[in-house]
Amino acid sequence: MPQQEYETVRAETADRILTVTLDRPEKLNAFDPRMMRELLDVLDAADADDGVRVIVVTGAGRGFCAGADVSSGGSSFDHRTAGAWHRDTGGRVALRIFSSTKPVIAAINGPAAGVGASMTLPMDIRLASTSARFGFVFARRGIVPESAASWFLPRAVGMQRAMEWVATGRLFGPDEALEAGLVRSVHPPQELLPAAYALAREIAENTSAISVALARQMMWRMLGEPHPMTAHRLDSRIMSQIGGGPDPVEGVESFLAKRPPEFPGRVSEDMPPVYPWWRDEEFRPFGEPASDARGA
C-alpha cells in the first residue's frame, strides 16, 4: 500500500499488515471530520491493495480515541444547518469498516470513549491494554449512540449489558470489557501491539485472502437473517463457484505435503461471481422511501 501523508492518522504496512494509528495524541486522538475523511481514504486504499491482508488499528500516545472533538463548545453536535441530510461522521467510518474485505483488529491502548469506543464495534477482534478505559458516554453529552452503535453493540455484548453501558454512560475498565465479551483479551501496555501482530500474522501467513474476505462478509451479513437456510443457500453457492479453484487446490495440496500454503487468489480480481450477493443500503433521510439507485 503506497505510503501517504495524513494529518490525523498514520498508515504503515509491513509483513502484509497495515497499521493504522490515530494520530492526534495532544487531544487523546479525538475524532473530527478530517480524521473521518482520512480513515475512509485509508480503508479504501487497503481494500484495493492485495498486499494488505490484515488491518490493525491503534492510537498514538496514551489514548486510543477520547471521542468526538468538542473543542468548539456547546455547538459541537449542532447539525441543524445540514437538515435531514446530515450524516453521522462516526457512522460513515463504522459502515466502511463493516464493508471491508480485510479483517480489522483493534489494539485499544488507552481511553476509548464515545465514537472512540463505538468505531471499534465493527472491527472483527478487539484487544485491550490494561490502561484502556471504555465509555459509551452519549447520554452524558445529551446525544444518542452513533457510529451505528445501536446495531453493533447489542450484537457484541447482548441487550442487557449494552443498555446498561449506554443508559449510565459510565466509564469502565478492560476487565469488565473482557468479561462482557467486548474485547478478546487484555494485555500489559508493552505487550498489546505484539499480541495484535501475532494474531494478524497468523491470518496473513496461513489463510486464503479470498476465504477470509468472503467469510468476513458472510458472518457480518448473516447477523440479521432470520433463518440458517439463508446461510446454507449462500455457502452452497459460494462453494460451487470456488471449490475447484486454485486456492482450495493449494489449501489441500499444502496440507497433504505438510508445507506452508501459498494461496494465489487475489481479492481485487478473483472473488466468485456471486460476490457481492447483497444490495447496498443507500443513505437517505430517515423515513423517506428508497430510490432505485444502489447504495451511496
Protein Blocks (a to p, Z undefined) as FASTA:
>chain_A
ZZdddfkbccddeehiacdddddfknoopacfklmmmmmmmmmmmmmpmkbmbdcdddeh
jbfbecjcfknojmlmmcklnmmmlccfklmmmmmmmmpcbdcddddfbdcehjlmmmmm
mpmbdcddfkbccddfklmnopacehhlmmmmmmmnojklmmmmmmnopacdfklmmmno
mambdcdfklmmmmmmmmmmmmmmmpcfklmmmmmmmmmmmmmpcbfklmmmmmmmmmmm
mmmmmklmmmmmmmmnopacddfbdfklmccfklcfbdcdddddehiacdfbdcZZ
